[in-house]
Amino acid sequence: MSYAELALGASNVLLGSAVGAGMNQSILVMPRWFSSPPESLPEAAESTRSLRAFWTPLTAGSAVALGSAWALNRNDPRRRQLLSVAGGLFAVTWAATAAYFVPELLRLIRSGHQLGAEEVARRGRRWRNLNWARLAVLAGVSVLGAAAAERRPAPRIRRLLHH
């Protein structure tokens, strides 16, 4: 197995894990955060440290694996195109997380009592709905990575690999 194949495999395992963990969290954990705001927000506050400890290495590992997969497959036009789109979409999810998801959750946790229950519930619903969209994009990244892995190297690349 080539390094290009290994990088694609690692990327797919990590991205698939991120999608699965995100869905699990969205279904089982996040609904409790906004179940009866602002009283339910301390659970979200307690979760932030463990969430950061889980998501930071998973996101960084996914980025490194996806970047490595792109770098090792950049000479294969069949894979490069899929991995380029996947990388762009991954960057979009990362930027959305940094620009909106993390800051908004922290704002709600810190000022939930001042905002009032109705406002926290409204913003919490919006946050959760947008999070499903973010997960859908991340699932798309995972599918693109799987599609790239399924593509066999172009004939010219195969000749280079076997000589």
Contacts in CASP RR format, 6 or more apart in sequence:
PFRMAT RR
TARGET T0000
AUTHOR 0000-0000-0000
METHOD contacts of the structure
MODEL  1
MSYAELALGASNVLLGSAVGAGMNQSILVMPRWFSSPPESLPEAAESTRS
LRAFWTPLTAGSAVALGSAWALNRNDPRRRQLLSVAGGLFAVTWAATAAY
FVPELLRLIRSGHQLGAEEVARRGRRWRNLNWARLAVLAGVSVLGAAAAE
RRPAPRIRRLLHH
2 72 0 8 1.000
2 161 0 8 1.000
3 72 0 8 1.000
4 69 0 8 1.000
4 72 0 8 1.000
4 73 0 8 1.000
4 76 0 8 1.000
4 79 0 8 1.000
4 153 0 8 1.000
5 149 0 8 1.000
7 65 0 8 1.000
7 67 0 8 1.000
7 68 0 8 1.000
7 69 0 8 1.000
7 71 0 8 1.000
7 72 0 8 1.000
7 73 0 8 1.000
8 69 0 8 1.000
8 73 0 8 1.000
8 79 0 8 1.000
8 145 0 8 1.000
8 148 0 8 1.000
8 149 0 8 1.000
9 65 0 8 1.000
9 69 0 8 1.000
9 149 0 8 1.000
10 65 0 8 1.000
10 68 0 8 1.000
10 69 0 8 1.000
11 62 0 8 1.000
11 65 0 8 1.000
11 66 0 8 1.000
11 67 0 8 1.000
11 68 0 8 1.000
11 69 0 8 1.000
11 145 0 8 1.000
12 142 0 8 1.000
12 145 0 8 1.000
12 146 0 8 1.000
12 149 0 8 1.000
14 58 0 8 1.000
14 61 0 8 1.000
14 62 0 8 1.000
14 65 0 8 1.000
15 62 0 8 1.000
15 65 0 8 1.000
15 66 0 8 1.000
15 90 0 8 1.000
15 138 0 8 1.000
15 141 0 8 1.000
15 142 0 8 1.000
15 145 0 8 1.000
16 142 0 8 1.000
17 58 0 8 1.000
18 58 0 8 1.000
18 59 0 8 1.000
18 62 0 8 1.000
18 138 0 8 1.000
18 142 0 8 1.000
19 135 0 8 1.000
19 138 0 8 1.000
19 139 0 8 1.000
19 142 0 8 1.000
21 54 0 8 1.000
21 58 0 8 1.000
22 135 0 8 1.000
23 135 0 8 1.000
25 51 0 8 1.000
26 128 0 8 1.000
26 131 0 8 1.000
26 132 0 8 1.000
26 135 0 8 1.000
29 47 0 8 1.000
30 128 0 8 1.000
30 131 0 8 1.000
31 128 0 8 1.000
32 40 0 8 1.000
32 43 0 8 1.000
33 40 0 8 1.000
33 41 0 8 1.000
33 43 0 8 1.000
33 44 0 8 1.000
33 47 0 8 1.000
33 124 0 8 1.000
34 40 0 8 1.000
34 41 0 8 1.000
34 120 0 8 1.000
34 121 0 8 1.000
34 124 0 8 1.000
34 125 0 8 1.000
34 127 0 8 1.000
34 128 0 8 1.000
36 117 0 8 1.000
37 108 0 8 1.000
37 112 0 8 1.000
37 116 0 8 1.000
37 117 0 8 1.000
37 120 0 8 1.000
37 121 0 8 1.000
37 124 0 8 1.000
38 112 0 8 1.000
38 113 0 8 1.000
38 115 0 8 1.000
38 116 0 8 1.000
38 117 0 8 1.000
38 120 0 8 1.000
41 108 0 8 1.000
41 109 0 8 1.000
41 112 0 8 1.000
41 120 0 8 1.000
44 105 0 8 1.000
44 108 0 8 1.000
44 109 0 8 1.000
45 109 0 8 1.000
48 105 0 8 1.000
48 106 0 8 1.000
48 109 0 8 1.000
59 94 0 8 1.000
59 97 0 8 1.000
62 90 0 8 1.000
63 90 0 8 1.000
63 94 0 8 1.000
66 83 0 8 1.000
66 86 0 8 1.000
66 87 0 8 1.000
66 90 0 8 1.000
66 141 0 8 1.000
66 145 0 8 1.000
67 83 0 8 1.000
67 87 0 8 1.000
69 83 0 8 1.000
69 145 0 8 1.000
69 148 0 8 1.000
70 80 0 8 1.000
70 83 0 8 1.000
70 84 0 8 1.000
70 86 0 8 1.000
70 87 0 8 1.000
73 79 0 8 1.000
73 80 0 8 1.000
73 83 0 8 1.000
73 148 0 8 1.000
74 80 0 8 1.000
75 157 0 8 1.000
76 151 0 8 1.000
76 153 0 8 1.000
76 154 0 8 1.000
76 157 0 8 1.000
77 154 0 8 1.000
78 148 0 8 1.000
78 151 0 8 1.000
78 152 0 8 1.000
78 153 0 8 1.000
78 154 0 8 1.000
79 148 0 8 1.000
79 151 0 8 1.000
79 153 0 8 1.000
82 144 0 8 1.000
82 145 0 8 1.000
82 147 0 8 1.000
82 148 0 8 1.000
82 151 0 8 1.000
83 144 0 8 1.000
83 145 0 8 1.000
83 148 0 8 1.000
85 144 0 8 1.000
86 140 0 8 1.000
86 141 0 8 1.000
86 144 0 8 1.000
86 145 0 8 1.000
86 148 0 8 1.000
87 141 0 8 1.000
89 137 0 8 1.000
89 138 0 8 1.000
89 140 0 8 1.000
89 141 0 8 1.000
89 144 0 8 1.000
90 138 0 8 1.000
90 141 0 8 1.000
92 137 0 8 1.000
93 134 0 8 1.000
93 137 0 8 1.000
93 138 0 8 1.000
93 141 0 8 1.000
96 130 0 8 1.000
96 134 0 8 1.000
97 134 0 8 1.000
100 130 0 8 1.000
101 127 0 8 1.000
101 130 0 8 1.000
101 131 0 8 1.000
101 134 0 8 1.000
104 123 0 8 1.000
104 127 0 8 1.000
105 127 0 8 1.000
108 115 0 8 1.000
108 120 0 8 1.000
108 123 0 8 1.000
108 124 0 8 1.000
108 127 0 8 1.000
112 119 0 8 1.000
112 120 0 8 1.000
115 123 0 8 1.000
152 158 0 8 1.000
153 161 0 8 1.000
END
